């Protein structure tokens, strides 16, 4: 073997070792913050469409997933990011790990839901909602809240649970939307006043709604579709969308630059924009950017507006992203417990 050939072989072997071994065809890993039951349903449909591709999943809350990816930055272990908050995705440290890719059908997605440089695209999104247990309200003679301001009523002391903004994407969107609605000074004053009525801050965005549904508390501050699910399952819950407007977040996906199996990773990302996927979004998400995603009659009956744009507060995602570290530092200092 020539010296040059020996050198090329050595470089190739070193590259394989650094990547953790050769890619296995038909095997990809996705990091996601989507709800576990949604992940199961979406993957079952994808597996039916693409039976030769196995998708391994790591599911963590939004903040924890970001910390995991940054900790692994020198050696990423996943092929795609799937259904993660855009406010987190636009972190420059995350973006530099992604590879621009335009999946099939991306031209039909509204420009507001995709990165101009092709580094990410949104399929679904979520917005703030209150899950109110009607039986607990009646039992304790409590009024039905209609707004964020109503939650300051001292009668609700110890009856409200909220996601922790430091770990939950839902919690952060609630905090950032309030700061945007009211301005920072009045926003922090409001959050500190609301804290007097909060029984717990919970790591998960959906758990507050589940806690209210089971009767542990009267009100769970969550995302709207968490309430829709509980209502559809028969719990005594009413979904309240705050009349000031609901802060919202989009759930985006991206291809990793270091993916060991980009061919199959791209097939997975392509599938997320298909009509088959869109039909599932209409059943399981409160909003979607994918043409063909329409809410079902059951979802509308549970309280989701037919046109969600009428209840959304216009979020400044750039502001939410650029100020996130500062806001969370203040949150941990002044409110987190």
Secondary structure, DSSP 8 states (H G I E B T S, - for coil): --HHHHHHHHHHHHHHHHTTS---TTEEEEEE-S-HHHHHHHHHHHHHH-TT-EEEEEE--HHHHHHHHHHTGGG---SEEEEEEHHHHT-HHHHTTEE----TTGGGS-GGGB-TTSS-EEEEEEEEEEEEEHHHHHHHT-----STGGGG-GGGTT-EEEE-TTT-HHHHHHHHHHHHHH-HHHHHHHHHHHHTTEEEEESSTTHHHHHHHTTS-SEEEEEHHHHHHHHHTT-SEEEE--TT-B-EEEEEEEEETT-S-HHHHHHHHHHTTSHHHHHHHHHH-SEE-STT----HHHHHTT--SSGGGTB----HHHHHHTHHHHHHHHHHHT--
